[in-house]
Amino acid sequence: MQLTGKRALVTGAGGALGRASSLRFAHEGARVAVVDISAEAAQETVDLVVAQGGEAVAVTADVRQEDQVAAAVAAAVGAFGGLDVLFNNAGVMPHQDVSFLDGDLDLWRTIGDINLHGTMLCSKHAVPHIIAAGGGAVVNMSSFLSVLGCSIPQDAYTASKGAVASLTTSMAVQLGGRGVRVNSLAPGPVLTAHVEAFFPDPQARQARLDRVPLGRFGRPEDAAALACFLASDDASWITGQTVVIDGGISSNYL
């Protein structure tokens, strides 16, 4: 089991990718602090983890609020005696996000506060505990849009995820000597209910699918598997990387 004995904190763990990751982490032997802005969603994830024989605790926090982040990290450390892994998964991708030419500054600030500043705040408070534990891993959630332009622009989201990828590199350089690896994953189109709403027209959805060499959209479990690998000791010589997981779509130029 890849994460046996590890103590992990996963943000946004009430959503599709965070829930799948929490379940995968627990399946691989980790104890998981399930953090979400929704107490109900966090508890639902914990219940699923427990039902499969894992151990988890539910913690409610808004990653934009430093006092709540500090309290969430303290709760996780209190429950498990320390931290070995942080997965900065919490993020938003609003349907209202469009081209910068029509961009709404308040929406840009909201997206940046959650996707980028939330990653910073959680890392600020969790990383000292990972160092104190003798080292471990931070996994950040970026996006394939950080390396690929999109004909359906989501510019605030894209900018925030590009910033997360850059932050990942800087964190890795700073923390490598302290035994902490930092990587990010950059998923392509993972077909959650939220992403499906971007393509209400079946023809538009098929046009996007036709760009994917592997012939299917991603599943939350695909991202969870990569997050688990990057968090594990199997990735012990990998740091500072943004790993694209997109079925090959970013390689397919039409």
N, C-alpha and C positions, 0 to 999 in steps of 0.2 A: 504494500500500500504506500503510495507516494508521499502522503502527508501524515504518517503515523506519528503521534505525539506532538504535532504542531498545533499552535493556538492562533486562530485566524479571525480577523475582523473584516467583514464584507459590507460595504455600503450599498445602498440601493437594493438591498437584498429581498425586498418585497416584490420587485419587478421580475420580468421574465428571465433576463440574463443573470441577475443577481440571485434569483431563486435557484436557477439551474446550477450556478456556481457553488452556492451554499450546499446544495445536495451533493454535488460532486466532491467538494472538499471534505464533507463529513463522511462520504462513502470511502474516501481514500485515507481516513483515519484522523482527520482534524477535528478539534472542538471549535465551533464557529459562533462568533458574536454576530448576530444578524441585525444589521442596523438599517432602519428605514424611517422616512418621515411619517409613514403611516404605522401606527401601533398595531392595527389589525392585520395589515399585510405582513409585517415582521413576524407576528405570532403565527400566521398561517404557514410561513416558511419554516419556523421552528417546529411546528406540529408535523410537517412533512419530514423534516430531518429526524425527529424522534421516532416517527412511524417506521423509518427504514433502519432504526437501531443506532442512530448517531446522537451526538450531544451538541446542543445549541442553546443560546439564550437570546431573547428578543430585547433590542434596545431601540428606543425612539429618539431620533435626532434629525434636525435640519442641517445639512452640511454647510449651509451658508452662515450659520450662527456659531461663532467660535466657542461660546460657553457651552452650547449643546454638544459640540464635537468633543470638547475636553471631557465633559461628563460621560459621553458614550465610550470613549477610550478608557476612562477610569472604571466604568462598569465592566468592560471586557476584561481588563487587567484584574479587577477584583474577583471576577468569576473564575478566571483560569490561572491566575497567578503570574501572568505575563503575556507577551505577544511575540509571535514569530513571523506572522504574515499579515500584510495589509493589502486588501484588494479594493482600490478606489474605483468602484463601479458606478456609483451614483451619477446620474446625468439626465439631461432632458434634450429632446429633439422636437420642438413644437412644430406643428403643421403650419403655423403662421410665419415661420422663418423663411424668408425669400432672399432675393438678390440684395446686395448692399445698396443698389440703386433705389430700392424701395424700402430700405431697412428702417426699422423702428428702434431708436436708441434704447428705450426702456427694455424692449425685448432682448436686445444685445446684452444689456447689463445683467438681466436675469439669467440668460444662458451662460454667460461668463462666470457669474457668481456661483452657479451650481457646478458646471463642468470643470472649470479651471480653478477657481478660488476654493471650491469645496475639496478638490484634490490636494491643494496646498495645505489647507487647514487640517485635514485628516492626517496628512503626512507629518505635519509639524508636531502634532500631539502623539501620534502612534510610533513614529520612528525612534524616538529616544528609548521606548520600551523594547523595541526590537534590538537595538544596540545593546541594551542592558541584558538581554537574553543571550547575548553572544553572537548575534547576527541573524539574518533571515532574508526575507524577500518582500519587496513592494511591487505590486502589479497595478498599473494604471490603465484606464480604459480610454483609448484613442478611437480612431475610426479610419477606414480606408480613404475617406474623403480628405484626410490630412496629407495624402500623397497623390490624390487623383481628383481632378476637377469633375464637376457633375453638370449635365445639361439641365437638370432640375435643381437650381441653386438653393442651398441652405447655408448662407454665408456666415451667419453668426455661429451656428453649430460647427461648421468647417473650421472657422478661425479658432474656436475654443479647443477643438480636438487637435489642431496643429500645435497650439500652445502646449497642450498636455504632452504631446510627443517631444517637444523641445525641452520641457521641464523634466521629462523622464531622463533625457541625456544628461542634463546638468545634475540631477539628483544622483545618478549612477556614478558620475565622476567624484562627487563629494563624499559618497557613502561607501565606495568600494573598499577603502582602507579600514573601514569599521565593520566589515563583514556583512554589509547589506547590499544585495543586488536589487536593481530597479529596472524593470522592463514594462513595456506597454503592449497591449494587443490592439489591433486595428481591424475590427470586423467589417466585412462588406454587408450586403443586404441580408440581414437575419429576419426571417418572416414571422415576426411577432404581430399581434393584432394591431399594434400602433403603426408598424411599418406597412402593413397591408392597407391601412387607410390612405397612404400616399399614392396607392395605385388602385383606385376604385374601378377603373376601366380595365377589363380583362385583357384587352389588346395592349394597353400600356404596360401591364404587368408582364405579359409574354415577351414584349420587346426588351424589357430589362432582363428577363430570364435568358433570352437568347444570347446575351452577352456573357453568360457564366459558362465557361468551358466544362465544368463538372456537371452541368445540367440541372442543378437544383439550387434553391435559395438555402441560406444557412439556417441552422436550428440553434436555439439557445444552448443546447448541449454541446455544440461544436465550439462555441466561445468558451464555455465552462471547461472543456477539456484542455484548451490551450492555457487558460488562466491557471488551472491546476498544475500543468507542467511547469509553467514559469515560476510558480510559487514553490515548487518542489526542489529537492536536492538533485534531481536528475538534470536540472538546468544550472548546475553549480558554476559553470564557466560562461554563463550568458548574462550580460548586463548592458544597460544603455541602449537596448534595442527596441524598436517598434516593429512588431511582427504582424504582418498582414495575413488575415485569414478571411478569404473572400471567394473561394471557389474558382479563383483565377480571373475574376472579372477585370482586375486592374492590369492584367497582361493582355487583354483582348481589345485591340484597336480596330474599330470599324470605320 
